[in-house]
Structure formats: structure tokens, C-alpha cells
């Protein structure tokens, strides 16, 4: 009888491990060729069929080359590169053929890889960041992809709750800043700063040498903050009301100074720094728009369980120290038209509106700050408003959602660069081609810095247009300031969204610029 006929066959996973680890026996012991030769004549060995050998692709025979003397010629560099040679030997052969030192050739190959791969990443992919906005986009799609399990359903609902919380906190803070500027400052009788005191070194003949009280700054010694200036001005006015017959003497003897900006350029630099801090939020909003636009309008799933094809899963886990969750692949699949509309209306549009409101109110707040130290400190104070979404995400979001957002693959909106498959000679050729490109190639245009400068100038121009006007010298001074209607303190929240809606009901003029003789 054949004893080998009843022997159990190894499982599929066991066979994969045998293939990966190079194991021959069922117990994982190394195969012994001598034992195989001894058992080659037995019927037991004949009962187990030999493993199928993979077919070796036919290699086209190359015509043999001979030298002029009739002896075989030495192989060229192309024939030797790619054969069973070390990579360093390949590079040495190519460098020798090109007549370039090895160190320089290696640097050229590396630079060619950088040019073809890294330089193409600037506009090639869109990513989702770690914020409540991104979680509100991803989690409903993962819940949809898996037919709505309760765990994913609850995480999706929590993501929307956190988005609403973020909306409320950001809008509330911005509402309070707007109320301070448009309501509370009027109770203090404050006018807009504009360019009062800017370029004081050019006084008394400069364009901005006349302060809000109508007197000439003369020099920087008469510039004060609004609280200090209003207090000094109040003391003089109080004394004048007690001694009305000494008004002329009090004007000449008591000088309250003028309200003005301490540094013209520090204010602009701080506005630009603030704009840089909010540009990352605008960039993430634009990436969301690209994602919603470029994703296919279908119900393709956003996750899959993907096992390695080159080795068994257990072997890969042992080698790389992976966990079971590492074999779950999160990707941007499809998004139906219904979900594209939901995400555009309830996530992207409110996010952009809050960004615009934060940028406008932040620039206005900084332009109204007169002190050097105050304007520098206020830059950092304003930046946290747009970071509230990330703060809520880190503190309140489930750890599973944070893992998904950290592992989801970016969306390729353009074809991936071809440099991944370039050989060393192709990478070097890519570098040499790049060296001949025009200096004025539009692909070198620094888009993000230019956009940041443009938006900084746009919001500053909006501030001057809304609150300032030209004086007789050509400088910018505040427009006439109107008080509030009696009993009116309500700041209209619709003015935060719609610029044409008045923030408050204005009353009579309480301050107007004029120059004293």
C-alpha cells in the first residue's frame, strides 16, 4: 500500500509561508537534497508530484559580436548594466562611459530623480488634513461604503456635531471682534486709525502730519495710544469747562498730544504674517474643492482589505512589525452627486465664509492697532481662531477617526510623474534637459507667495476703502464717525456674511476730521 497517499496536504497559508521563507518540508525544516536523492527511487516519493516550475521567458538570442581579429568582443556598458552586477558597479560603468567622475555622475542621477519626482508634487495631489471638516467628509463615505454599521454611523454623526461646534465657536469669536470694532469703539468716541501719524519723520509738512484733534504732530513725541490720548484730552477739556475764561491759556499750556500709529511698516508686516497664517486654511479649502470635483460620481468604496502579493501576511507582519489594521487601506473612492452637493453646501461653503470673515476682521483689527508691541502680539492672538477646527479634532475626535485621517491616501489629480521607472541614464537625461529650460518658464512661477501678497493688498485696500478718505495733503484719515441710535446696541450678525448689510443703525456724527489753523 502507498503510505504517502493518505498524507494531509499543507494549507494555503502554510504553502505561502513555505514559498516566502524558502522552506521545503511540511514542518518548515530546510529541504535536504541528499535525502531527496536517497528517496528518489521509492514509491512514496513518486506519489507526491513535484512542484511546478515557473516557465522561464524565452530570451532573444543576440548575435555574437567579434572584434577585428575574429575573437569575441567585450560586452558594452548597456549589455553589462542590468545583468548580475552590483548597483555600484553599474554606476561606475555608466560614469566611465560618459567620461564623468563617479561622484558627479551620482549627483546628476540624484538631481534628475529630484527634478522628475519631487518637483512634480507641487500640483499633483490633494490631501485631507486632521480637522473636523475632513472628518465630516471622510466618515460618511466610509459609513456608506460599508452599508452603515452602527459604529461608523455614530462616528459620522459625531463628526457633524463637531463641525457645528466649530462653526459656533469661530463665528462667535469673530462676531465679538466685529462688535468691538463697530459698536464699543463708538461709545468711546474712537475714530478709525487709518494713517494718522504715519511718516511722522516728514512732519510738519508730510501728508499724514495732522492728527484726529486737528493739530500737527511735529515729531514722534506727541503720538500716544487712543486710551492715553483720550484721557489726556478729557483732562484738558474738564479744566477748560471749569475755567472757561482761561481757554486760550489752557490750549497753549496743556498739550494732550495726538492719537496715531507708532510704526507704519510694522503694521503692514504683521498683516502679511497674519495672512500667511490663514493661507494654509485656504489651501485646505481649495483641496476640498478639487477632491469633490475630481472624485468619480459613483459609490466606489473608500476602504479595502489588501494583503501583500509578494509574501504571506504573517511573514510581512513579522518582518515589518505591522498590525492587522495596517492591511486595511483607506483611499478616496467615489462620491455620488448627492454627497458632493451635501459636502459643498454644508462643509466647503461655510468653511470658506469663515475664512473670509476671519481674514477681513483680522486685517481690520491689526490695522486699528497703533502700538508696535500690541500689533505683534495680536498676530499670534488672531491665528488661533482658524486653528479651532484642528484643536477640536485632536481633543474630542475618536482615536479611530484620527487613525483613518492619518492613513487615507491623497488624491492624484494629475498623472503621476514618470520618474519612478527611470533608469540612471534616463534620470541624468532629465537633468540635462532641465538645464536647457527657459528661465521664464511659467512652471517656475511662485503661485502661493504671489497669491499671499495679492490677498494681503486686497484686504488692506478693502480697509482703506471702507473706513478712510483722503485729506487735503493726500494722506489717509478716518471718515466721519456716526454714533448709535438711542437704545441701539445690537450688532447685526448678517453683516458678517453679507457686506452690504449695515452692522448697526447709525445716528448723528460725533467726530469729523478738520485741521486747526
TORBATOR-869887 format. One line per 2 residues: number of its first residue (from 1); their letters; for each residue x, y, z of C-alpha. Coordinates in steps of 0.001 Angstrom, whole numbers, plus 524288, in hexadecimal, padded with zeros to 5 digits. Each point is the difference from the previous one (the first is absolute). Example, Ala and Ser with C-alpha at 12.3 -4.5 7.8 and 13.67 -1.06 7.14 Angstrom:
2
1 = AS = 8300C 7EE6C 81E78 ~ 8055A 80D70 7FD6C
REM end
This chain:
517
1 = XX = 80000 80000 80000 ~ 8040B 80E3E 7FDAE
3 = XX = 802A7 80641 80D16 ~ 80171 80D4F 7F9C3
5 = XX = 7F283 7FFD1 7F9D8 ~ 7F8F9 80303 80CC7
7 = XX = 80921 80ACF 80468 ~ 7F90C 80D2B 80236
9 = XX = 80392 80B61 7F72C ~ 804B0 80CF2 805DB
11 = XX = 7F671 80B59 8009B ~ 800A3 80B8D 7F6A7
13 = XX = 805C7 808E7 80A5E ~ 80A1F 7F59C 8036A
15 = XX = 803B9 7FE9B 7F1C0 ~ 801A9 80ED3 7FEE3
17 = XX = 808F3 80020 80BC1 ~ 807CC 7F4DF 7FA02
19 = XX = 80141 807BD 7F376 ~ 803F5 80C89 806D5
21 = XX = 8099B 7FA20 8096E ~ 805CA 7F640 7F65D
23 = XX = 7FB55 7F45C 80830 ~ 7FE92 7F278 7FA15
25 = XX = 7FA16 7F6E2 80A53 ~ 7F2CE 80090 80684
27 = XX = 80666 802A5 80D0E ~ 80778 80BAB 7FAC4
29 = XX = 80D47 7F92D 80059 ~ 80977 802FE 7F4E9
31 = XX = 7FF3B 7F6AF 7F4A3 ~ 80B9D 7F6B8 7FF03
33 = XX = 80406 7FCA6 7F217 ~ 80737 7F3C5 80463
35 = XX = 7F3DA 7FAB4 8068F ~ 7F8B7 802A9 7F373
37 = XX = 809DA 7F829 7F844 ~ 7FF01 7F46F 8094F
39 = XX = 7F12C 7FFE9 7FF39 ~ 7FF70 80284 7F158
41 = XX = 7FDB1 7F1A0 7FCD3 ~ 7F581 7FD34 80A12
43 = XX = 7F19A 7FF5B 7FCD7 ~ 7FCFD 8095F 80B4B
45 = XX = 80774 80AFF 7F97E ~ 7F9A2 7FC9E 7F31C
47 = XX = 7F287 801CF 80609 ~ 80288 80E8C 802CF
49 = XX = 8009B 8079E 7F34A ~ 80B62 8096A 7FEC2
51 = XX = 7FCD2 80E84 800CB ~ 7FD9E 806B4 7F32D
53 = XX = 80B6C 807FC 7FB82 ~ 7FCE9 80D9A 7FAD1
55 = XX = 8021B 80173 7F1A5 ~ 80C16 80797 7FCAA
57 = XX = 7FD43 80A26 7F5A6 ~ 8073A 7FDDF 7F3AA
59 = XX = 80B57 80929 7FE3F ~ 802A5 804A6 7F262
61 = XX = 80D78 7FBC9 7FBF4 ~ 808D7 80B32 7FCB2
63 = XX = 8095E 7FEB5 7F4BA ~ 80DA8 7FE1C 80517
65 = XX = 80915 80B27 7FD91 ~ 80DFB 7FDD8 7FC1C
67 = XX = 80B7C 808E9 7FF93 ~ 807F9 802D1 7F3DA
69 = XX = 808F2 7F4AA 8033E ~ 7F4A4 7F675 80050
71 = XX = 7FFCA 7FE4A 80EF0 ~ 7F38F 802F4 807B9
73 = XX = 7FEF4 80E6C 80337 ~ 7FE5C 804F6 80DFD
75 = XX = 7F1D5 802F9 803ED ~ 7FBB5 80E1A 7FF98
77 = XX = 7FBA3 807A1 80BEE ~ 7F1A7 7FE7F 7FC24
79 = XX = 801AE 7F13A 7FF53 ~ 806B0 7FF52 80D24
81 = XX = 7F6F2 80960 80739 ~ 7F3FA 7F8AD 804A2
83 = XX = 806E2 7F2E5 80050 ~ 8047F 7F986 80C78
85 = XX = 80875 80B6C 80415 ~ 7FFB3 80823 80C37
87 = XX = 7F8D8 80D14 7FF05 ~ 80C6B 80753 8033A
89 = XX = 80704 7F8E8 7F521 ~ 7F53C 8040F 7F692
91 = XX = 8019A 80E3D 803C5 ~ 80EB5 7FF2A 7FEA0
93 = XX = 7FEA3 7FA3C 7F260 ~ 7F67F 80A98 7FB9F
95 = XX = 80838 80AE3 805E2 ~ 80C13 7FAB4 7F92A
97 = XX = 7F912 7FF51 7F2EF ~ 7FB0D 80E18 8016A
99 = XX = 80D71 804C2 8041D ~ 7FAC5 8059D 80CBC
101 = XX = 8058B 7FDED 80DA6 ~ 7F828 7F679 80816
103 = XX = 7FC5E 80A00 80A6B ~ 7FB08 809AC 7F5E6
105 = XX = 7F88D 7F583 7F894 ~ 7F96A 7FB94 80C8D
107 = XX = 7FC32 80E0D 80310 ~ 7FA7A 801B4 7F245
109 = XX = 7F7C3 7F3AF 80137 ~ 7FAFC 80461 80D44
111 = XX = 7FCC8 80D91 7FAD0 ~ 7F8DA 7F9F6 7F475
113 = XX = 7F7B4 7F808 8095D ~ 7FCDE 80C3A 807E3
115 = XX = 7FC41 807AD 7F3D3 ~ 7F738 7F550 7FA9F
117 = XX = 7F9AE 7FBDE 80CE2 ~ 8002E 80A58 80AA1
119 = XX = 7FE0F 80BDB 7F749 ~ 7F38F 7F9BD 7FA87
121 = XX = 7F9B7 7FEE7 80D7B ~ 7FCB9 80E89 800E3
123 = XX = 7F332 7FEA3 7F88A ~ 7FE72 7F16E 7FEA9
125 = XX = 7F823 7FBAC 80BD1 ~ 7F5C7 804AF 809B0
127 = XX = 80043 7FBC6 80E24 ~ 7F66E 7FFD8 80B41
129 = XX = 8052A 80577 80CC4 ~ 7FCF4 7FD30 80E34
131 = XX = 7F459 808D2 80268 ~ 7F17D 7FEB1 802C7
133 = XX = 7FD06 8043D 7F20F ~ 807A0 7F4B1 7FA25
135 = XX = 7FA08 7F664 8099A ~ 7F26A 8049A 7FC17
137 = XX = 8034B 7FCEE 7F1C9 ~ 806C3 7F2EE 80210
139 = XX = 7F7EC 7F917 80A74 ~ 7F2CB 80077 7F8EA
141 = XX = 8068D 7FA54 7F3E5 ~ 80610 7F4F2 807E3
143 = XX = 7F2CC 7FD87 80657 ~ 7F9A5 7FFB1 7F283
145 = XX = 80A75 7F6DC 7FABA ~ 7FD04 7F5E8 80A92
147 = XX = 7F108 800C8 7FF9B ~ 7FED4 807F7 80C70
149 = XX = 80511 7F862 80BC7 ~ 7FC39 80644 80CDC
151 = XX = 80E03 8033C 803DA ~ 802A1 807A0 7F38C
153 = XX = 7F281 80632 800A4 ~ 8027C 80550 80D9F
155 = XX = 80D84 804ED 7FC10 ~ 7FA0C 806E9 7F43A
157 = XX = 7F5B0 806A2 80874 ~ 80A69 8042C 809C8
159 = XX = 807FE 805BE 7F4D4 ~ 7F490 808A7 7FC0A
161 = XX = 7FDCC 803FC 80E2B ~ 80E24 8043F 8012E
163 = XX = 7FED8 807BC 7F35C ~ 7F451 80744 80595
165 = XX = 80789 80274 80C94 ~ 80B43 80584 7F83A
167 = XX = 7F6D4 808AF 7F80C ~ 7F9F3 8057D 80C5B
169 = XX = 80CF6 802D5 806D9 ~ 80690 80651 7F446
171 = XX = 7F44A 8084B 7FC45 ~ 7FDE0 80425 80E21
173 = XX = 80E0D 804AE 80199 ~ 7FF8E 8073E 7F302
175 = XX = 7F2D4 805E6 80395 ~ 805B8 80554 80CA2
177 = XX = 80B96 805EE 7F8B8 ~ 7F6AB 80694 7F683
179 = XX = 7F78D 8051F 80B13 ~ 80BF9 8059C 806BE
181 = XX = 80408 80748 7F3B7 ~ 7F29A 804D8 7FBA2
183 = XX = 7F8A0 801E4 80CBF ~ 8089C 80122 80C04
185 = XX = 809E8 80923 7F9B4 ~ 7F50F 80988 7FD04
187 = XX = 7FC91 800F1 80E5D ~ 80E1A 803EC 80281
189 = XX = 7FF66 80A31 7F531 ~ 80AFC 7F94C 7F899
191 = XX = 80270 802A7 7F1B1 ~ 806AB 7F6B8 7F692
193 = XX = 80ECB 80042 80042 ~ 80287 8002E 7F142
195 = XX = 80D56 806D1 7FE3C ~ 7FFA6 809A4 80B42
197 = XX = 80E22 802A1 803C5 ~ 805F7 7F7C6 7F511
199 = XX = 80CCD 805B9 7FB2D ~ 8014C 80909 80BB6
201 = XX = 80E36 80229 7FC39 ~ 7FAFB 80851 7F49D
203 = XX = 7F841 80915 808CC ~ 7FBF4 80ADA 80073
205 = XX = 7FE0B 7FFCD 7F137 ~ 7FD24 7F18E 7FD9F
207 = XX = 7F2F4 7FAD6 7FAFF ~ 7FC5F 7F961 80CDF
209 = XX = 804C6 80A5B 80995 ~ 7F277 80468 80493
211 = XX = 7FA2C 7F80A 80B07 ~ 7F1C5 7FD4B 8035E
213 = XX = 7FFAE 80C0A 808E7 ~ 80401 80888 7F481
215 = XX = 80DB2 80382 804B2 ~ 80D2A 7FD23 7F9D3
217 = XX = 807F6 7F4D0 805A6 ~ 80CBC 8077E 7FE09
219 = XX = 807B2 7F444 80519 ~ 7FDFE 7F263 805B0
221 = XX = 7FF81 80531 80DE0 ~ 7F1BE 803D2 7FE61
223 = XX = 7FB1C 7F28F 7FBB3 ~ 7F83F 7F83B 80A1F
225 = XX = 7F703 7F45E 8002F ~ 7F18C 802E1 7FF70
227 = XX = 7FD7B 7FD0A 80E63 ~ 80B26 808F5 8045C
229 = XX = 7FC92 80AAC 7F662 ~ 7F179 7FFE4 8034F
231 = XX = 80313 800B1 80E94 ~ 80934 80BA3 7FE2C
233 = XX = 7F635 80685 7F714 ~ 7F516 7FDCE 809FB
235 = XX = 80805 80631 80AED ~ 80285 80C40 7F802
237 = XX = 7F1C7 80122 7FBE1 ~ 7FBC9 7FE70 80E30
239 = XX = 808FA 80AEF 8048B ~ 7FB40 808A3 7F4F2
241 = XX = 7F1E8 7FDE5 80438 ~ 80397 80442 80DC9
243 = XX = 80781 80BF3 7FB69 ~ 7F9A0 8045F 7F358
245 = XX = 806BB 80D43 80089 ~ 80D69 7F963 7FF89
247 = XX = 7FD81 7F816 7F39E ~ 80ADB 80664 7F823
249 = XX = 809F2 7FE11 80ADC ~ 7FC20 7F1C5 801C6
251 = XX = 80169 7FD30 7F170 ~ 80DDB 80530 8001D
253 = XX = 8040E 7FA59 80D35 ~ 7F9A2 7F26D 7FFE5
255 = XX = 8035C 7F751 7F479 ~ 7F89E 7F2E7 7FF9D
257 = XX = 807A4 7FBBA 7F3EA ~ 7FA00 7F873 7F4BC
259 = XX = 7FB5A 7F24E 7FD32 ~ 807C9 7F902 7F569
261 = XX = 806F6 7F3C9 7FB84 ~ 80D60 7FD6E 805D4
263 = XX = 805A9 7F8D1 7F43C ~ 7FA4D 8006A 7F25D
265 = XX = 8078A 7F45E 7FA8B ~ 7FF14 7F70B 80BDC
267 = XX = 7F150 80041 7FE67 ~ 800F7 7FBB1 7F1B8
269 = XX = 809F9 7F56B 80316 ~ 7F741 7FA8C 80AB4
271 = XX = 7F46A 7FFD3 7F6B2 ~ 80828 7F82A 7F654
273 = XX = 80420 7F673 80AC7 ~ 7F1CE 7FE59 803DE
275 = XX = 7FC55 7FD72 7F1E0 ~ 80A74 7F57A 7FF1A
277 = XX = 7FA32 7F95B 80BF8 ~ 7F270 7FF5D 7F9E3
279 = XX = 80496 7FBD9 7F26D ~ 8018A 7F1DA 80465
281 = XX = 7F186 7FFAB 80345 ~ 7FCB1 80589 7F2A1
283 = XX = 808CA 7F5DF 7F99D ~ 7F8DB 7F4F7 8070E
285 = XX = 7F2F2 805AA 7FB6B ~ 804D2 80020 7F1F2
287 = XX = 80486 7F1E6 80172 ~ 7F24D 7FC5D 80480
289 = XX = 7FA75 8066C 7F3D6 ~ 80960 7F835 7F772
291 = XX = 7FC83 7F367 80709 ~ 7F15C 801F3 7FE5D
293 = XX = 801E5 803AC 7F1BB ~ 8098C 7F561 7FBE0
295 = XX = 7FA63 7F473 80772 ~ 7F7D6 7F72D 7F73C
297 = XX = 7F164 80182 80212 ~ 7FD8E 7F1FC 80402
299 = XX = 7FF3D 7F7DA 80C5D ~ 80DB5 7FA51 7FF87
301 = XX = 8040E 7FBFB 80DDB ~ 809BA 807E8 807E8
303 = XX = 806C6 7F492 806A6 ~ 80487 7F250 7FCC5
305 = XX = 80730 7F4B7 8063C ~ 80C64 7FE53 7F806
307 = XX = 809BE 7F522 8024C ~ 80DDB 80005 7FA89
309 = XX = 801DC 7F80A 7F3B6 ~ 80E8D 7FDC0 8016D
311 = XX = 7FF9B 7F8D7 80D0C ~ 7F6EC 7FA36 80A18
313 = XX = 7F966 8097E 80939 ~ 805FE 7FA18 80C4B
315 = XX = 80D8B 800ED 7FA3F ~ 7FDEB 80E56 7FC6F
317 = XX = 7FB02 802E8 80DB1 ~ 80BF2 7F9C4 80628
319 = XX = 809AD 806CF 7F705 ~ 7FA53 80DB9 80084
321 = XX = 7F991 7FF89 80D57 ~ 7F26A 802D2 7FAA4
323 = XX = 7F2C4 7FE5C 8065C ~ 7F3C3 7FA58 7F9ED
325 = XX = 7FA52 80DA9 7FE2B ~ 80B92 80378 7F75B
327 = XX = 7FA7D 7F746 7F551 ~ 7F3A4 80853 7FF4F
329 = XX = 801DC 809F6 7F52D ~ 7F8A1 80CED 800E1
331 = XX = 7FE9A 80719 7F322 ~ 7F7A9 80A52 7F96C
333 = XX = 7F687 7F7F4 7F817 ~ 7F3A0 8050E 7F9BC
335 = XX = 7F677 80A76 80480 ~ 7F231 8009D 7FAC1
337 = XX = 7F9F0 80CBF 7FB54 ~ 7F78C 8006A 80C34
339 = XX = 80BE1 7FFCC 808FD ~ 80758 809AD 7F78A
341 = XX = 7F4E1 809B4 801B7 ~ 7FF40 7FD72 80EAE
343 = XX = 80E9B 801F2 801E9 ~ 80067 80C20 7F774
345 = XX = 7F47F 806D9 80673 ~ 801C0 7FC22 80E46
347 = XX = 80ECB 7FE53 80128 ~ 807BE 8073D 7F593
349 = XX = 7F7DA 80C6A 7FE89 ~ 7FEE8 802BD 80EBC
351 = XX = 80E76 7FD19 8018B ~ 80380 809CF 7F577
353 = XX = 7F694 80A1D 805B0 ~ 80669 7FEC1 80D57
355 = XX = 80D66 80154 7F9CF ~ 7FC03 80C54 7F8DE
357 = XX = 7F9CB 805AA 80C47 ~ 80BFC 7FCD4 80835
359 = XX = 80936 805FA 7F5FC ~ 7F7DA 80C76 7FEB5
361 = XX = 7FDE0 80221 80E9C ~ 80DF9 7FC1F 80322
363 = XX = 805D4 809C2 7F669 ~ 7F6C6 80A9B 804F7
365 = XX = 8039F 7FCF0 80E1C ~ 80E91 800D0 7FD05
367 = XX = 7FE94 80C87 7F817 ~ 7F8F4 8061C 80BA1
369 = XX = 80B1A 7FC7A 8095B ~ 80917 80B89 80211
371 = XX = 80A97 7FA9A 80907 ~ 80B8D 7F826 7FB02
373 = XX = 7FF84 7F5CB 80AAE ~ 7F14A 7FF14 7FF72
375 = XX = 7FF7A 7FD49 7F16B ~ 80A7F 7F575 80109
377 = XX = 7F8FF 7F935 80B2E ~ 7F2E5 800EC 7F910
379 = XX = 80541 7F86A 7F450 ~ 801D0 7F3D2 80842
381 = XX = 7F333 80279 8072B ~ 7F831 80013 7F355
383 = XX = 8063F 7F3F2 7FA0E ~ 7F9AA 7F6C6 809C6
385 = XX = 7F24A 802BD 7FAA6 ~ 80214 7F820 7F39C
387 = XX = 80711 7F56C 807C8 ~ 7F3FD 7FCE9 8082B
389 = XX = 7FBE4 7F543 7F680 ~ 80CEA 7F8D9 801E1
391 = XX = 7FF68 8021B 80EB6 ~ 7F26B 7F9FF 800CD
393 = XX = 8046A 7F4C7 7F759 ~ 80B9B 7FCBE 808A1
395 = XX = 7F8AF 80115 80CF0 ~ 7F279 7FA8C 7FD39
397 = XX = 80096 7F757 7F3F9 ~ 8005B 7F13C 80189
399 = XX = 80D71 7F9BD 7FEB5 ~ 7FAEC 7F77A 7F50E
401 = XX = 7FC37 80BF5 7F804 ~ 80D65 805E7 80266
403 = XX = 80658 7F36A 7FB2B ~ 7F7A3 7FFF8 7F3AC
405 = XX = 80333 80E39 7FCE9 ~ 80E7E 7FD85 801FB
407 = XX = 7FFFB 7F422 7F6F6 ~ 7F715 8043E 7F4FD
409 = XX = 80724 800F3 7F31D ~ 800AE 80D04 7F8AA
411 = XX = 7F87C 801E2 7F371 ~ 80815 800C0 7F39D
413 = XX = 7F9E8 80AB3 7F7B7 ~ 80A83 7FEBD 7F599
415 = XX = 80781 7F4C6 7FA4C ~ 80AD8 7FB5A 80911
417 = XX = 80DB8 803A7 7FBAC ~ 806F9 7F675 7F734
419 = XX = 80CA4 80101 807A0 ~ 7FCC6 7F41E 80843
421 = XX = 803D8 7F6F9 7F4D0 ~ 80B89 807D9 7FAF0
423 = XX = 80D19 7F96C 7FF09 ~ 80C52 80713 8040C
425 = XX = 8029D 804B6 7F239 ~ 7F1F7 80499 7FE6E
427 = XX = 800A3 80771 80CE6 ~ 80CAF 8067A 7FBC3
429 = XX = 7F9EE 8036B 7F2D9 ~ 7F489 8063A 80731
431 = XX = 80993 808AA 80768 ~ 8072B 803FB 7F39C
433 = XX = 7F309 8035A 7F998 ~ 7FC14 8083B 80BB3
435 = XX = 80CA2 807B3 7FECE ~ 7FBBD 804C7 7F28A
437 = XX = 7F280 804E2 8043F ~ 7FCD6 80E66 7FF1B
439 = XX = 801F9 807EE 80C53 ~ 7F289 8060C 7FDDA
441 = XX = 7F8CE 7F309 7FF2B ~ 7F284 801B7 80638
443 = XX = 801A2 7F385 807D5 ~ 809E8 8075C 8085E
445 = XX = 7F5E9 80A4B 803BD ~ 7FEE8 800C8 80EF6
447 = XX = 7F141 7FF5F 800C5 ~ 7FDF1 7FF4F 80EAD
449 = XX = 808E4 80B6A 803DD ~ 7FA16 8088C 7F563
451 = XX = 7F22A 7FC7B 8042B ~ 80377 80306 80E2F
453 = XX = 80544 80D6E 7FC3E ~ 7F413 8027E 7F77E
455 = XX = 7F633 7FC74 80AA8 ~ 80771 8083C 809E7
457 = XX = 7FEEF 80BCD 7F724 ~ 7F1C4 7FCEB 7FCEF
459 = XX = 7FB9F 7FFBA 80E38 ~ 807FC 80C24 80350
461 = XX = 7F9C9 8071D 7F48F ~ 7F298 7FBB7 804DF
463 = XX = 80321 805ED 80D52 ~ 8040A 80D18 7FA23
465 = XX = 7F44E 8003E 7F6E0 ~ 7F625 7FD6B 80ACD
467 = XX = 80558 80860 80B20 ~ 80969 80A3D 7FA8E
469 = XX = 8004D 80BB1 7F6EA ~ 80A21 80976 7FA8A
471 = XX = 80306 80CD0 806F2 ~ 80473 80C8D 7F98B
473 = XX = 80E41 7FBAA 800F2 ~ 7FDC0 7F2DB 7F982
475 = XX = 800AC 7F79F 80C48 ~ 7F5C6 7F676 804EC
477 = XX = 7F766 80424 80B5C ~ 7F3C3 7FA2D 805D4
479 = XX = 7F2BF 8027D 7FA08 ~ 7F60E 80734 8087A
481 = XX = 7FBC5 7F770 80B52 ~ 7F1A6 7FE4C 80309
483 = XX = 7FA86 7FCB0 80D40 ~ 7F570 7F610 802FC
485 = XX = 7F192 801F4 7FFDA ~ 7FA6D 801CB 80DD1
487 = XX = 7FEB7 7F2C8 80680 ~ 80693 7F91A 7F47E
489 = XX = 80AB9 7F664 80398 ~ 7FCA8 7F422 7F7CC
491 = XX = 80A83 7FC0A 7F65F ~ 7F9A3 7FA0B 7F400
493 = XX = 80619 7F273 7FDF2 ~ 7FBD9 7FFF1 7F1A0
495 = XX = 80A5B 80A66 7FD80 ~ 80A30 7F580 80295
497 = XX = 7FB72 7F88B 7F3F9 ~ 7FA81 80A9B 7F735
499 = XX = 808A5 80C2E 7FF05 ~ 7F4E8 808A1 7FAFF
501 = XX = 7F7F1 7FDDD 80C6C ~ 802C4 80AE5 809FA
503 = XX = 8057A 7FB17 80CD2 ~ 7F8E4 80A29 80854
505 = XX = 7F633 80AF3 7FE9E ~ 80853 80C4B 7FFC9
507 = XX = 7FC01 80CE7 8063B ~ 805E1 80D8C 7FFC1
509 = XX = 80E38 8032A 7FD0D ~ 80819 800E3 80C68
511 = XX = 80D66 80207 7F9A9 ~ 8049B 805BC 7F324
513 = XX = 80DB5 802F9 7FB57 ~ 8040B 80E29 7FF2A
515 = XX = 80CF3 80723 80089 ~ 801C0 80AB7 80A00
517 = X = 8065C 80C75 7FB20
REM end
